[in-house]
Amino acid sequence: MPPDPTRFAIDPALQRYPRMAGDLLQAWDAADALLLEHMGGLGLTTERIALLNDGFGALGCALAGLDLTSYSDSYVSSRAMALNSGGRLRPVGSLDELTGPFDLAVLRIPKNLAFFEDQLCHLSQLLAPGAAVVCAFMVKHQARGSFELLDRLIGPTRTSLAHKKARLIFAELTRSPTPSPYPQDVPLDGFAHPFVHHSNLFSREKLDIGTRFLLANLPRGDFPCVLDLGCGDGALGIAARLQSPASQVVFADESWMALCSAQASHARYFPDEPRCVWTHCYEGQAPESVDLVLCNPPFHQGHTVGEAVARQMFADAHRALRPGGRMRVVANAHLGYPSVLRRSFGRCRVVATNRKFQVLEVTR
Ligand SMILES: C[S@@+](CC[C@H](N)C(=O)[O-])C[C@H]1O[C@@H](n2cnc3c(N)ncnc32)[C@H](O)[C@@H]1O
């Protein structure tokens, strides 16, 4: 195939997920465009390609027709890819599902460096010797240390010129395969056994201070079914079950690694399997099926900061709770969550407050 920088084009009809009325945010950026221009210039034919961290499918859809395996830890991204490609793109959710050898790896650099390191370790074992690695990023999101990781785990790096505030980094595999140091065992204050932390986990190295405050303010009582919504490592659900061992715990998160961490950590405490749900908030789950929701909501989705995910979590929790069921939320005190919660639940009680956080309780 002769090199042609215009060969792979972004479909302007691509949409983000979840699709929201009036959402003007684009489903691709200049780094996707720069990467596709570079790919067109390679004259690719039958090469096996690993594509990691495609945001909403801009890369996967444009590269359709090549021998491509896409990987994403994110349910939201994976769902966007499936919708934008009419069901053709079905990314794998675990790094262990990537099977080499690959001739080329194409990555959007994630903002979490530990996650990038984990991916490069896997690639160092999956790429054919000398295979090329091409990484794209927006300059404003560049994680410090990404060049050093590429150099150490793949090989010496070169960069493109910046174009529309996007850049590429290139490397070829010359280093020996490196086993990934993740997941790791992490002791958490107040818990008898260490937790299992995968690389793309919220507060990977220690207990988050918001989580800590909610742990100190868990409700007493027996709750047959506890939903840990946006579970991360599952510390909230595990602590609730330690108080009330007959409970069943449901872990929900849009990060596959979060669910793997919660499931493996739960196994350190209890012999049975928890229910794990990989979804956006609590989308698509049975109504009136849980008795207690515990939630430390996120304040961003990828690089997009905002309250939209928290609001959706509250709406989904309202639907999932049985009448009389309760939700406890920890949130930064400056956020207006009490009024958001009051709109769907009526009364919102402030259970505890400190200089930074509030623990809020609502009843269905
Ligand atoms: C602030 S962290 C809390 C994690 C954990 N519950 C804790 O307290 O340590 C928020 C969690 O929400 C998850 N999350 C972000 N967006 C989400 C979405 N759209 N649907 C479900 N979970 C999401 C993140 O992956 C993260 O694990």
Ligand as a Chemical Component Dictionary entry (heavy atoms), coordinates in Angstrom:
data_LIG
# 
_chem_comp.id                   LIG 
_chem_comp.type                 NON-POLYMER 
_chem_comp.pdbx_formal_charge   0 
_chem_comp.three_letter_code    LIG 
# 
loop_
_chem_comp_atom.comp_id 
_chem_comp_atom.atom_id 
_chem_comp_atom.alt_atom_id 
_chem_comp_atom.type_symbol 
_chem_comp_atom.charge 
_chem_comp_atom.model_Cartn_x 
_chem_comp_atom.model_Cartn_y 
_chem_comp_atom.model_Cartn_z 
_chem_comp_atom.pdbx_ordinal 
LIG C1  C1  C 0  -13.442 8.925 43.666 1  
LIG S1  S1  S 1  -13.253 7.298 43.041 2  
LIG C2  C2  C 0  -13.836 6.350 44.416 3  
LIG C3  C3  C 0  -13.329 4.938 44.422 4  
LIG C4  C4  C 0  -13.655 4.145 45.704 5  
LIG N1  N1  N 0  -15.070 4.033 45.918 6  
LIG C5  C5  C 0  -13.001 4.811 46.885 7  
LIG O1  O1  O 0  -13.705 5.463 47.645 8  
LIG O2  O2  O -1 -11.766 4.684 47.003 9  
LIG C6  C6  C 0  -14.528 7.191 41.847 10 
LIG C7  C7  C 0  -14.663 5.871 41.130 11 
LIG O3  O3  O 0  -15.716 6.023 40.148 12 
LIG C8  C8  C 0  -15.344 5.348 38.972 13 
LIG N2  N2  N 0  -16.042 5.964 37.833 14 
LIG C9  C9  C 0  -15.697 7.053 37.119 15 
LIG N3  N3  N 0  -16.597 7.286 36.149 16 
LIG C10 C10 C 0  -17.538 6.322 36.269 17 
LIG C11 C11 C 0  -18.718 6.009 35.536 18 
LIG N4  N4  N 0  -19.090 6.743 34.518 19 
LIG N5  N5  N 0  -19.426 4.930 35.912 20 
LIG C12 C12 C 0  -19.032 4.146 36.952 21 
LIG N6  N6  N 0  -17.910 4.387 37.674 22 
LIG C13 C13 C 0  -17.184 5.456 37.334 23 
LIG C14 C14 C 0  -13.831 5.497 38.899 24 
LIG O4  O4  O 0  -13.268 4.482 38.082 25 
LIG C15 C15 C 0  -13.439 5.404 40.372 26 
LIG O5  O5  O 0  -13.129 4.076 40.740 27 
# 
loop_
_chem_comp_bond.comp_id 
_chem_comp_bond.atom_id_1 
_chem_comp_bond.atom_id_2 
_chem_comp_bond.value_order 
_chem_comp_bond.pdbx_ordinal 
LIG C1  S1  SING 1  
LIG S1  C2  SING 2  
LIG S1  C6  SING 3  
LIG C2  C3  SING 4  
LIG C3  C4  SING 5  
LIG C4  N1  SING 6  
LIG C4  C5  SING 7  
LIG C5  O1  DOUB 8  
LIG C5  O2  SING 9  
LIG C6  C7  SING 10 
LIG C7  O3  SING 11 
LIG C7  C15 SING 12 
LIG O3  C8  SING 13 
LIG C8  N2  SING 14 
LIG C8  C14 SING 15 
LIG N2  C9  SING 16 
LIG N2  C13 SING 17 
LIG C9  N3  DOUB 18 
LIG N3  C10 SING 19 
LIG C10 C11 SING 20 
LIG C10 C13 DOUB 21 
LIG C11 N4  SING 22 
LIG C11 N5  DOUB 23 
LIG N5  C12 SING 24 
LIG C12 N6  DOUB 25 
LIG N6  C13 SING 26 
LIG C14 O4  SING 27 
LIG C14 C15 SING 28 
LIG C15 O5  SING 29 
# 
